[in-house]
C-alpha cells in the first residue's frame, strides 16, 4: 500500500515525540506510574517507558500529528533496545515496550484511516542507533576498544524488530544513523526476521550528518553512507536530526544524484539555541523544506528535534502541491512514475 502511495504523492512523516512529551512536564512519579513506583533506579527521561505508564499521552501525540496532516507516525521506541534500556536496568521490558508502542500507534492510525479512508495512515517502527558505537572506541587511550560488538547489536535489534512487527507496524525506520556498522547490524537483524517470517515489511534508513564537516559521526560522507547500504532492499534512504532543513540540502542533493531509491528527510526545526531549544517557526521550516520540493529531492518529509504538530501541518500544506521524486524499485530498471 505505502509503495503505491509513494508513486502518487509526497508522504508526510510526523515530528518529534520527545519535544511533545516535554510539554507534559512529567515528573519522576509520572514516569514510574503505579507499576514501577518501587523501581530501584531513576526513571525520569526514559521516554520509551511512558508507553507503559502514560499510554494516553503517547496516543494523544500520535493523534495530534495525524490531525496535522501526517501520513506516517513513528512508534515511541527510539531507545527500545536492550542496549539502550540497560541505562535503566530495564532490558527485560524491551519486547513489551516495543509491542505496546506499536499497538498504540497502530490503533490511532486505524481510527484515522477509518474516518478518512481516502488518506490511509501508517506506522513506522522507530529503531534508534543505541547509545553505543561499533566502529569507534569511547576511550581515547585505547583506540582498539569497542563498547559493543556487531553480534550484540544484532541480537538486541532482532528482539526489537520482532516486537514491532508483532505489534502491527507497517514499516521499519532505522533512523539517526551515526555509525553505519550499527545500522548494518539492525538491517541484518531485520533481514533475518523477514526471512524467518516470510515478511515483506518495508524498511527506511535515515542517517545523520553531525556537523558542517558533512560527515556522520563515524566519518562517512553522505555519498559513502549511501554506497555502504544501497545494496540492501530499502523503501527509502535519507537523513534526519543534527541539522536544520536548510543545512541538509547539499547532502540530500548528493544522494539524489547517486541513487534511484526514494528519499526521505526529517530535519530538526532549525539549529538549537544556547539553551538547547529550537526556535524555528513552522512557517520558516516549511519554507526551507519547500526547497527540497522545488528541486525534486524527496518522497517523504517530516520533522525531527524541535518539530511539533504545528510544524508538520505547515510542511503538509507545502508538500501537497508537489509531485514526488521519481524513483526505482531496487533491482528494477522501470521507473516508478
C-alpha atoms as a printed R data frame, in Angstrom:
    type eleno elety resid chain resno       x       y       z
1   ATOM     1    CA   UNK     A     1   0.000   0.000   0.000
2   ATOM     2    CA   UNK     A     2   2.611   2.564   1.013
3   ATOM     3    CA   UNK     A     3   4.718   1.739  -2.038
4   ATOM     4    CA   UNK     A     4   1.748   2.568  -4.246
5   ATOM     5    CA   UNK     A     5   1.128   5.862  -2.466
6   ATOM     6    CA   UNK     A     6   4.755   6.891  -2.940
7   ATOM     7    CA   UNK     A     7   4.141   6.846  -6.680
8   ATOM     8    CA   UNK     A     8   1.365   9.382  -6.325
9   ATOM     9    CA   UNK     A     9   2.307  11.868  -3.610
10  ATOM    10    CA   UNK     A    10   4.933  13.105  -1.227
11  ATOM    11    CA   UNK     A    11   4.175  11.487   2.113
12  ATOM    12    CA   UNK     A    12   4.479  13.354   5.393
13  ATOM    13    CA   UNK     A    13   6.187  11.857   8.425
14  ATOM    14    CA   UNK     A    14   5.449  13.070  11.946
15  ATOM    15    CA   UNK     A    15   7.604  15.359  14.087
16  ATOM    16    CA   UNK     A    16   9.446  14.901  17.354
17  ATOM    17    CA   UNK     A    17   7.969  12.665  20.038
18  ATOM    18    CA   UNK     A    18  10.378  13.927  22.717
19  ATOM    19    CA   UNK     A    19   9.572  17.569  22.043
20  ATOM    20    CA   UNK     A    20   5.869  16.849  22.518
21  ATOM    21    CA   UNK     A    21   6.380  14.785  25.674
22  ATOM    22    CA   UNK     A    22   8.310  17.653  27.244
23  ATOM    23    CA   UNK     A    23   5.107  19.689  27.103
24  ATOM    24    CA   UNK     A    24   3.510  17.319  29.603
25  ATOM    25    CA   UNK     A    25   6.210  18.108  32.184
26  ATOM    26    CA   UNK     A    26   6.146  14.556  33.502
27  ATOM    27    CA   UNK     A    27   7.837  14.059  36.875
28  ATOM    28    CA   UNK     A    28   9.719  11.054  38.209
29  ATOM    29    CA   UNK     A    29   6.440   9.888  39.722
30  ATOM    30    CA   UNK     A    30   4.718  10.148  36.336
31  ATOM    31    CA   UNK     A    31   7.450   8.156  34.633
32  ATOM    32    CA   UNK     A    32   7.172   5.436  37.262
33  ATOM    33    CA   UNK     A    33   3.409   5.169  37.368
34  ATOM    34    CA   UNK     A    34   1.920   2.624  39.722
35  ATOM    35    CA   UNK     A    35   3.687  -0.329  38.168
36  ATOM    36    CA   UNK     A    36   7.229   0.975  38.665
37  ATOM    37    CA   UNK     A    37   6.754   3.091  41.789
38  ATOM    38    CA   UNK     A    38   9.291   0.989  43.688
39  ATOM    39    CA   UNK     A    39  11.849   0.635  40.885
40  ATOM    40    CA   UNK     A    40  15.337   0.775  42.345
41  ATOM    41    CA   UNK     A    41  16.763   3.194  39.762
42  ATOM    42    CA   UNK     A    42  15.767   6.676  38.497
43  ATOM    43    CA   UNK     A    43  13.413   6.531  35.511
44  ATOM    44    CA   UNK     A    44  12.755  10.144  34.549
45  ATOM    45    CA   UNK     A    45  13.931  10.706  30.989
46  ATOM    46    CA   UNK     A    46  13.102   7.198  29.817
47  ATOM    47    CA   UNK     A    47  10.551   8.345  27.248
48  ATOM    48    CA   UNK     A    48  10.026   4.835  25.895
49  ATOM    49    CA   UNK     A    49   8.753   3.772  29.323
50  ATOM    50    CA   UNK     A    50   5.888   6.287  29.043
51  ATOM    51    CA   UNK     A    51   4.302   3.835  26.615
52  ATOM    52    CA   UNK     A    52   3.544   1.681  29.666
53  ATOM    53    CA   UNK     A    53   2.999   4.332  32.329
54  ATOM    54    CA   UNK     A    54   1.376   7.161  30.295
55  ATOM    55    CA   UNK     A    55  -0.122   5.427  27.243
56  ATOM    56    CA   UNK     A    56  -2.860   8.041  26.846
57  ATOM    57    CA   UNK     A    57  -0.232  10.742  26.306
58  ATOM    58    CA   UNK     A    58   1.549   8.653  23.650
59  ATOM    59    CA   UNK     A    59  -1.716   8.050  21.798
60  ATOM    60    CA   UNK     A    60  -2.555  11.742  22.048
61  ATOM    61    CA   UNK     A    61   0.757  12.765  20.472
62  ATOM    62    CA   UNK     A    62   0.197  10.353  17.573
63  ATOM    63    CA   UNK     A    63  -3.315  11.728  17.080
64  ATOM    64    CA   UNK     A    64  -2.077  15.328  17.036
65  ATOM    65    CA   UNK     A    65   0.403  14.503  14.287
66  ATOM    66    CA   UNK     A    66  -2.223  12.719  12.218
67  ATOM    67    CA   UNK     A    67  -4.572  15.678  12.696
68  ATOM    68    CA   UNK     A    68  -1.773  17.945  11.459
69  ATOM    69    CA   UNK     A    69  -1.584  16.030   8.185
70  ATOM    70    CA   UNK     A    70   0.986  13.300   8.797
71  ATOM    71    CA   UNK     A    71   0.635  10.136   6.735
72  ATOM    72    CA   UNK     A    72   3.112   8.241   8.927
73  ATOM    73    CA   UNK     A    73   3.815   8.330  12.662
74  ATOM    74    CA   UNK     A    74   6.780   6.726  14.394
75  ATOM    75    CA   UNK     A    75   6.447   4.447  17.383
76  ATOM    76    CA   UNK     A    76   7.764   5.647  20.744
77  ATOM    77    CA   UNK     A    77  10.683   3.212  20.570
78  ATOM    78    CA   UNK     A    78  13.744   5.258  19.644
79  ATOM    79    CA   UNK     A    79  15.656   3.737  22.588
80  ATOM    80    CA   UNK     A    80  13.785   0.456  22.584
81  ATOM    81    CA   UNK     A    81  16.723  -1.954  22.598
82  ATOM    82    CA   UNK     A    82  18.220  -3.938  25.450
83  ATOM    83    CA   UNK     A    83  21.453  -1.968  24.931
84  ATOM    84    CA   UNK     A    84  19.790   1.415  25.485
85  ATOM    85    CA   UNK     A    85  17.395   0.157  28.168
86  ATOM    86    CA   UNK     A    86  20.357  -1.093  30.200
87  ATOM    87    CA   UNK     A    87  20.770   2.501  31.411
88  ATOM    88    CA   UNK     A    88  17.566   1.993  33.389
89  ATOM    89    CA   UNK     A    89  18.092  -1.723  34.126
90  ATOM    90    CA   UNK     A    90  15.005  -2.459  32.034
91  ATOM    91    CA   UNK     A    91  16.368  -4.868  29.452
92  ATOM    92    CA   UNK     A    92  13.643  -7.344  30.365
93  ATOM    93    CA   UNK     A    93  10.931  -4.941  29.222
94  ATOM    94    CA   UNK     A    94  12.172  -4.479  25.659
95  ATOM    95    CA   UNK     A    95   9.654  -6.753  23.935
96  ATOM    96    CA   UNK     A    96   6.709  -5.289  25.843
97  ATOM    97    CA   UNK     A    97   7.815  -1.689  25.276
98  ATOM    98    CA   UNK     A    98   8.076  -2.175  21.533
99  ATOM    99    CA   UNK     A    99   4.962  -4.287  21.184
100 ATOM   100    CA   UNK     A   100   2.798  -1.854  23.149
101 ATOM   101    CA   UNK     A   101   4.239   1.183  21.375
102 ATOM   102    CA   UNK     A   102   3.413  -0.363  18.017
103 ATOM   103    CA   UNK     A   103  -0.040  -1.412  19.171
104 ATOM   104    CA   UNK     A   104  -0.915   2.066  20.481
105 ATOM   105    CA   UNK     A   105   0.272   3.808  17.307
106 ATOM   106    CA   UNK     A   106  -1.494   1.291  15.080
107 ATOM   107    CA   UNK     A   107  -4.804   1.750  16.890
108 ATOM   108    CA   UNK     A   108  -4.628   5.526  16.397
109 ATOM   109    CA   UNK     A   109  -3.680   5.047  12.732
110 ATOM   110    CA   UNK     A   110  -6.579   2.676  12.140
111 ATOM   111    CA   UNK     A   111  -9.020   5.109  13.762
112 ATOM   112    CA   UNK     A   112  -7.881   7.937  11.477
113 ATOM   113    CA   UNK     A   113  -7.934   5.716   8.391
114 ATOM   114    CA   UNK     A   114 -11.471   4.633   9.232
115 ATOM   115    CA   UNK     A   115 -12.555   8.284   9.441
116 ATOM   116    CA   UNK     A   116 -10.670   9.290   6.276
117 ATOM   117    CA   UNK     A   117 -10.225   6.198   4.086
118 ATOM   118    CA   UNK     A   118  -9.025   8.382   1.230
119 ATOM   119    CA   UNK     A   119  -5.982   9.244   3.382
120 ATOM   120    CA   UNK     A   120  -4.664   5.997   4.871
121 ATOM   121    CA   UNK     A   121  -2.356   6.351   7.875
122 ATOM   122    CA   UNK     A   122   0.747   4.270   8.552
123 ATOM   123    CA   UNK     A   123   3.001   3.378  11.473
124 ATOM   124    CA   UNK     A   124   6.790   3.248  11.237
125 ATOM   125    CA   UNK     A   125   8.632   1.254  13.866
126 ATOM   126    CA   UNK     A   126  11.338   3.623  15.129
127 ATOM   127    CA   UNK     A   127  14.722   1.910  15.517
128 ATOM   128    CA   UNK     A   128  17.324   4.240  17.007
129 ATOM   129    CA   UNK     A   129  21.113   3.937  16.865
130 ATOM   130    CA   UNK     A   130  21.554   2.869  20.547
131 ATOM   131    CA   UNK     A   131  23.941   4.737  22.830
132 ATOM   132    CA   UNK     A   132  26.994   2.731  21.780
133 ATOM   133    CA   UNK     A   133  29.049   2.618  18.606
134 ATOM   134    CA   UNK     A   134  30.548  -0.441  16.976
135 ATOM   135    CA   UNK     A   135  33.043   1.463  14.810
136 ATOM   136    CA   UNK     A   136  34.846   3.670  17.298
137 ATOM   137    CA   UNK     A   137  36.384   3.437  20.731
138 ATOM   138    CA   UNK     A   138  34.875   5.546  23.522
139 ATOM   139    CA   UNK     A   139  38.322   5.541  25.159
140 ATOM   140    CA   UNK     A   140  40.892   7.840  23.545
141 ATOM   141    CA   UNK     A   141  43.631   5.905  25.336
142 ATOM   142    CA   UNK     A   142  42.537   2.601  23.817
143 ATOM   143    CA   UNK     A   143  41.542   3.103  20.166
144 ATOM   144    CA   UNK     A   144  41.082  -0.619  19.613
145 ATOM   145    CA   UNK     A   145  38.436  -0.965  22.295
146 ATOM   146    CA   UNK     A   146  34.759  -1.340  21.327
147 ATOM   147    CA   UNK     A   147  31.903  -0.845  23.772
148 ATOM   148    CA   UNK     A   148  29.632  -3.155  21.783
149 ATOM   149    CA   UNK     A   149  30.014  -5.908  19.202
150 ATOM   150    CA   UNK     A   150  28.147  -6.417  15.947
151 ATOM   151    CA   UNK     A   151  26.677  -9.637  17.307
152 ATOM   152    CA   UNK     A   152  25.373  -7.959  20.457
153 ATOM   153    CA   UNK     A   153  23.782  -5.253  18.348
154 ATOM   154    CA   UNK     A   154  22.230  -7.816  16.014
155 ATOM   155    CA   UNK     A   155  20.630  -9.741  18.867
156 ATOM   156    CA   UNK     A   156  19.367  -6.568  20.502
157 ATOM   157    CA   UNK     A   157  17.881  -5.205  17.301
158 ATOM   158    CA   UNK     A   158  16.269  -8.526  16.427
159 ATOM   159    CA   UNK     A   159  14.307  -8.514  19.677
160 ATOM   160    CA   UNK     A   160  13.080  -5.006  18.926
161 ATOM   161    CA   UNK     A   161  12.148  -5.777  15.327
162 ATOM   162    CA   UNK     A   162  10.163  -8.880  16.255
163 ATOM   163    CA   UNK     A   163   8.141  -6.943  18.829
164 ATOM   164    CA   UNK     A   164   7.463  -4.031  16.458
165 ATOM   165    CA   UNK     A   165   6.196  -6.372  13.753
166 ATOM   166    CA   UNK     A   166   4.092  -8.315  16.255
167 ATOM   167    CA   UNK     A   167   2.609  -5.007  17.387
168 ATOM   168    CA   UNK     A   168   1.457  -4.213  13.866
169 ATOM   169    CA   UNK     A   169   3.835  -1.655  12.324
170 ATOM   170    CA   UNK     A   170   3.539  -1.062   8.594
171 ATOM   171    CA   UNK     A   171   7.222  -0.350   8.036
172 ATOM   172    CA   UNK     A   172  10.506  -0.110   9.918
173 ATOM   173    CA   UNK     A   173  12.615   3.043  10.220
174 ATOM   174    CA   UNK     A   174  16.303   2.652  11.096
175 ATOM   175    CA   UNK     A   175  16.991   6.263  11.969
176 ATOM   176    CA   UNK     A   176  19.529   8.791  13.199
177 ATOM   177    CA   UNK     A   177  22.327   6.544  11.976
178 ATOM   178    CA   UNK     A   178  25.635   7.981  13.220
179 ATOM   179    CA   UNK     A   179  27.552   4.702  12.829
180 ATOM   180    CA   UNK     A   180  26.741   2.682   9.732
181 ATOM   181    CA   UNK     A   181  28.050  -0.504  11.342
182 ATOM   182    CA   UNK     A   182  25.309  -0.182  13.948
183 ATOM   183    CA   UNK     A   183  22.806   0.313  11.141
184 ATOM   184    CA   UNK     A   184  24.096  -2.745   9.324
185 ATOM   185    CA   UNK     A   185  23.533  -4.803  12.464
186 ATOM   186    CA   UNK     A   186  19.944  -3.536  12.533
187 ATOM   187    CA   UNK     A   187  19.474  -4.272   8.842
188 ATOM   188    CA   UNK     A   188  20.987  -7.739   9.269
189 ATOM   189    CA   UNK     A   189  18.539  -8.413  12.104
190 ATOM   190    CA   UNK     A   190  15.640  -7.140  10.002
191 ATOM   191    CA   UNK     A   191  16.660  -9.398   7.116
192 ATOM   192    CA   UNK     A   192  16.747 -12.372   9.478
193 ATOM   193    CA   UNK     A   193  13.281 -11.660  10.819
194 ATOM   194    CA   UNK     A   194  11.862 -11.054   7.354
195 ATOM   195    CA   UNK     A   195  13.271 -14.365   6.127
196 ATOM   196    CA   UNK     A   196  12.074 -16.308   9.168
197 ATOM   197    CA   UNK     A   197   8.573 -14.863   8.896
198 ATOM   198    CA   UNK     A   198   8.390 -14.602   5.109
199 ATOM   199    CA   UNK     A   199   7.655 -10.923   5.653
200 ATOM   200    CA   UNK     A   200   7.954  -8.078   3.163
201 ATOM   201    CA   UNK     A   201   7.773  -5.225   5.680
202 ATOM   202    CA   UNK     A   202   9.290  -2.130   4.010
203 ATOM   203    CA   UNK     A   203  12.413  -0.565   5.525
204 ATOM   204    CA   UNK     A   204  13.518   3.058   5.657
205 ATOM   205    CA   UNK     A   205  17.057   4.105   6.619
206 ATOM   206    CA   UNK     A   206  17.888   7.622   7.749
207 ATOM   207    CA   UNK     A   207  21.393   8.758   8.611
208 ATOM   208    CA   UNK     A   208  22.541  11.847  10.428
209 ATOM   209    CA   UNK     A   209  25.213  14.300   9.309
210 ATOM   210    CA   UNK     A   210  26.562  15.516  12.618
211 ATOM   211    CA   UNK     A   211  28.060  18.896  11.704
212 ATOM   212    CA   UNK     A   212  29.328  21.175   8.950
213 ATOM   213    CA   UNK     A   213  32.037  18.653   8.075
214 ATOM   214    CA   UNK     A   214  29.351  16.835   6.108
215 ATOM   215    CA   UNK     A   215  30.113  13.505   7.706
216 ATOM   216    CA   UNK     A   216  28.456  11.039  10.039
217 ATOM   217    CA   UNK     A   217  29.975  10.607  13.485
218 ATOM   218    CA   UNK     A   218  31.842   7.545  12.249
219 ATOM   219    CA   UNK     A   219  33.381   9.602   9.441
220 ATOM   220    CA   UNK     A   220  31.362   8.807   6.323
221 ATOM   221    CA   UNK     A   221  30.361  11.412   3.782
222 ATOM   222    CA   UNK     A   222  26.781  11.372   2.523
223 ATOM   223    CA   UNK     A   223  27.860   9.512  -0.600
224 ATOM   224    CA   UNK     A   224  29.859   6.943   1.367
225 ATOM   225    CA   UNK     A   225  26.888   6.351   3.665
226 ATOM   226    CA   UNK     A   226  24.687   5.718   0.647
227 ATOM   227    CA   UNK     A   227  27.158   3.381  -1.045
228 ATOM   228    CA   UNK     A   228  27.642   1.320   2.099
229 ATOM   229    CA   UNK     A   229  23.962   0.345   2.318
230 ATOM   230    CA   UNK     A   230  22.414   0.786  -1.131
231 ATOM   231    CA   UNK     A   231  22.773  -2.914  -1.908
232 ATOM   232    CA   UNK     A   232  20.085  -3.631   0.703
233 ATOM   233    CA   UNK     A   233  16.432  -3.592  -0.435
234 ATOM   234    CA   UNK     A   234  15.017  -0.386   1.061
235 ATOM   235    CA   UNK     A   235  11.866   1.675   0.744
236 ATOM   236    CA   UNK     A   236  13.789   4.923   1.259
237 ATOM   237    CA   UNK     A   237  17.144   6.308   2.242
238 ATOM   238    CA   UNK     A   238  17.651   9.770   3.680
239 ATOM   239    CA   UNK     A   239  18.744  11.961   6.576
240 ATOM   240    CA   UNK     A   240  17.343  13.306   9.823
241 ATOM   241    CA   UNK     A   241  18.395  15.108  13.004
242 ATOM   242    CA   UNK     A   242  21.502  17.201  13.834
243 ATOM   243    CA   UNK     A   243  20.899  19.832  11.140
244 ATOM   244    CA   UNK     A   244  18.077  22.154  10.194
245 ATOM   245    CA   UNK     A   245  16.258  21.916   6.870
246 ATOM   246    CA   UNK     A   246  18.461  24.441   5.080
247 ATOM   247    CA   UNK     A   247  21.725  22.833   6.196
248 ATOM   248    CA   UNK     A   248  20.539  19.438   4.983
249 ATOM   249    CA   UNK     A   249  20.039  20.469   1.348
250 ATOM   250    CA   UNK     A   250  23.544  19.710  -0.035
251 ATOM   251    CA   UNK     A   251  23.540  16.210   1.450
252 ATOM   252    CA   UNK     A   252  20.132  15.400   0.018
253 ATOM   253    CA   UNK     A   253  21.360  16.689  -3.338
254 ATOM   254    CA   UNK     A   254  24.380  14.394  -3.100
255 ATOM   255    CA   UNK     A   255  22.410  11.214  -2.577
256 ATOM   256    CA   UNK     A   256  19.674  12.259  -5.037
257 ATOM   257    CA   UNK     A   257  22.311  12.337  -7.777
258 ATOM   258    CA   UNK     A   258  23.689   8.938  -6.792
259 ATOM   259    CA   UNK     A   259  20.652   6.759  -6.100
260 ATOM   260    CA   UNK     A   260  17.481   5.646  -7.822
261 ATOM   261    CA   UNK     A   261  15.821   4.963  -4.466
262 ATOM   262    CA   UNK     A   262  13.112   7.058  -2.874
263 ATOM   263    CA   UNK     A   263  14.488   9.645  -0.435
264 ATOM   264    CA   UNK     A   264  13.260  10.808   2.971
265 ATOM   265    CA   UNK     A   265  14.205  13.841   5.046
266 ATOM   266    CA   UNK     A   266  13.109  14.874   8.519
267 ATOM   267    CA   UNK     A   267  15.403  17.637   9.758
268 ATOM   268    CA   UNK     A   268  15.409  19.484  13.059
269 ATOM   269    CA   UNK     A   269  13.375  22.654  13.470
270 ATOM   270    CA   UNK     A   270  16.463  24.738  12.805
271 ATOM   271    CA   UNK     A   271  19.586  24.644  14.945
272 ATOM   272    CA   UNK     A   272  19.411  24.677  18.763
273 ATOM   273    CA   UNK     A   273  19.920  27.926  20.646
274 ATOM   274    CA   UNK     A   274  22.267  28.426  23.613
275 ATOM   275    CA   UNK     A   275  19.794  26.611  25.847
276 ATOM   276    CA   UNK     A   276  19.442  23.622  23.525
277 ATOM   277    CA   UNK     A   277  15.972  24.707  22.439
278 ATOM   278    CA   UNK     A   278  14.601  25.112  18.928
279 ATOM   279    CA   UNK     A   279  13.185  28.465  17.877
280 ATOM   280    CA   UNK     A   280  12.385  27.957  14.204
281 ATOM   281    CA   UNK     A   281   8.757  28.717  13.393
282 ATOM   282    CA   UNK     A   282   6.561  26.254  11.500
283 ATOM   283    CA   UNK     A   283   6.281  28.699   8.611
284 ATOM   284    CA   UNK     A   284  10.030  29.166   8.335
285 ATOM   285    CA   UNK     A   285  10.741  25.446   8.499
286 ATOM   286    CA   UNK     A   286   8.130  24.698   5.838
287 ATOM   287    CA   UNK     A   287   9.571  27.390   3.591
288 ATOM   288    CA   UNK     A   288  13.035  25.856   3.868
289 ATOM   289    CA   UNK     A   289  11.669  22.366   3.150
290 ATOM   290    CA   UNK     A   290   9.997  23.813   0.067
291 ATOM   291    CA   UNK     A   291  13.500  23.900  -1.448
292 ATOM   292    CA   UNK     A   292  13.562  20.084  -1.277
293 ATOM   293    CA   UNK     A   293  10.242  20.044  -3.111
294 ATOM   294    CA   UNK     A   294  11.231  22.602  -5.737
295 ATOM   295    CA   UNK     A   295  14.364  20.605  -6.512
296 ATOM   296    CA   UNK     A   296  12.555  17.260  -6.577
297 ATOM   297    CA   UNK     A   297  14.786  15.745  -3.904
298 ATOM   298    CA   UNK     A   298  12.352  13.869  -1.672
299 ATOM   299    CA   UNK     A   299   9.496  11.406  -1.429
300 ATOM   300    CA   UNK     A   300   8.888  11.611   2.344
301 ATOM   301    CA   UNK     A   301   9.317  14.717   4.521
302 ATOM   302    CA   UNK     A   302   8.802  15.342   8.220
303 ATOM   303    CA   UNK     A   303  10.469  16.786  11.284
304 ATOM   304    CA   UNK     A   304  12.934  15.776  13.974
305 ATOM   305    CA   UNK     A   305  14.089  17.574  17.145
306 ATOM   306    CA   UNK     A   306  12.065  20.669  17.997
307 ATOM   307    CA   UNK     A   307   9.321  19.977  15.461
308 ATOM   308    CA   UNK     A   308   5.686  19.879  16.576
309 ATOM   309    CA   UNK     A   309   2.262  19.271  15.013
310 ATOM   310    CA   UNK     A   310   2.287  22.926  14.010
311 ATOM   311    CA   UNK     A   311   5.484  22.351  12.018
312 ATOM   312    CA   UNK     A   312   4.082  19.205  10.436
313 ATOM   313    CA   UNK     A   313   0.884  20.985   9.443
314 ATOM   314    CA   UNK     A   314   2.874  23.694   7.665
315 ATOM   315    CA   UNK     A   315   5.042  21.076   5.939
316 ATOM   316    CA   UNK     A   316   1.967  19.064   4.922
317 ATOM   317    CA   UNK     A   317   0.371  22.136   3.344
318 ATOM   318    CA   UNK     A   318   3.588  22.904   1.452
319 ATOM   319    CA   UNK     A   319   4.027  19.333   0.187
320 ATOM   320    CA   UNK     A   320   0.523  18.747  -1.139
321 ATOM   321    CA   UNK     A   321   1.088  20.733  -4.323
322 ATOM   322    CA   UNK     A   322   4.208  18.852  -5.411
323 ATOM   323    CA   UNK     A   323   4.747  15.602  -7.255
324 ATOM   324    CA   UNK     A   324   7.098  13.030  -5.692
325 ATOM   325    CA   UNK     A   325  10.614  12.414  -6.885
326 ATOM   326    CA   UNK     A   326  10.834   9.653  -9.482
327 ATOM   327    CA   UNK     A   327  12.476   6.555  -8.130
328 ATOM   328    CA   UNK     A   328  13.185   2.939  -8.984
329 ATOM   329    CA   UNK     A   329  12.430  -0.158  -7.047
330 ATOM   330    CA   UNK     A   330  15.747  -1.802  -6.248
331 ATOM   331    CA   UNK     A   331  16.586  -4.498  -8.734
332 ATOM   332    CA   UNK     A   332  14.306  -2.934 -11.342
333 ATOM   333    CA   UNK     A   333  15.086  -0.554 -14.158
334 ATOM   334    CA   UNK     A   334  11.481   0.568 -14.550
335 ATOM   335    CA   UNK     A   335  10.902   3.999 -13.009
336 ATOM   336    CA   UNK     A   336   8.102   4.479 -10.542
337 ATOM   337    CA   UNK     A   337   6.246   7.428 -12.035
